């Protein structure tokens, strides 16, 4: 089953990216039997791979909050 972060594109909005990352982490934790840190790393890695440089902007914006 594809993870939500795999459906992202460079045209995905910041909110779509955040939602997909959260959903991917949740699915990973519930079905993957992995530790939380592993699921977080996996979700962000998928999102970066599918959105390109947009993730850098999102990460920088998150630090400001």
C-alpha positions in Angstrom: 0.0 0.0 0.0 1.5 3.4 -1.0 2.1 5.9 1.8 0.5 9.3 1.6 3.8 11.0 1.3 4.5 9.1 -1.9 1.5 11.0 -3.6 3.1 14.4 -3.1 4.4 16.5 -6.0 6.4 19.7 -6.4 3.0 21.4 -6.7 1.6 20.1 -3.4 0.7 22.9 -0.9 2.4 23.2 2.4 -0.7 22.0 4.2 -0.9 18.9 1.9 2.7 18.1 2.7 2.2 18.5 6.4 -0.9 16.3 6.3 0.8 13.6 4.2 3.8 13.5 6.5 1.5 13.1 9.5 -0.5 10.4 7.9 2.6 8.6 6.8 4.0 8.6 10.3 0.8 7.4 11.8 0.5 4.5 9.3 4.1 3.6 9.8 3.7 3.5 13.5 0.5 1.4 13.4 1.4 -1.0 10.7 5.1 -0.9 10.3 6.3 -2.0 13.7 9.0 0.6 13.6 10.1 3.1 16.2 8.8 6.7 16.0 12.1 8.2 14.9 12.3 5.7 12.1 8.8 6.6 10.9 9.5 10.3 11.0 12.7 9.9 9.0 11.0 7.7 6.5 8.1 10.2 6.1 10.3 13.2 5.6 12.6 11.3 3.2 9.6 10.3 1.0 8.2 13.9 1.1 11.6 15.3 0.1 12.0 12.9 -2.7 8.6 13.7 -4.1 8.5 17.5 -3.6 12.1 18.5 -4.2 13.3 21.8 -2.8 9.8 22.7 -1.4 10.6 20.7 1.7 13.4 23.0 2.6 11.0 26.0 2.6 8.5 24.1 4.7 11.2 23.1 7.2 12.4 26.7 7.5 8.9 28.0 7.9 8.2 25.5 10.7 11.2 26.7 12.7 9.7 30.2 12.8 6.6 28.9 14.6 
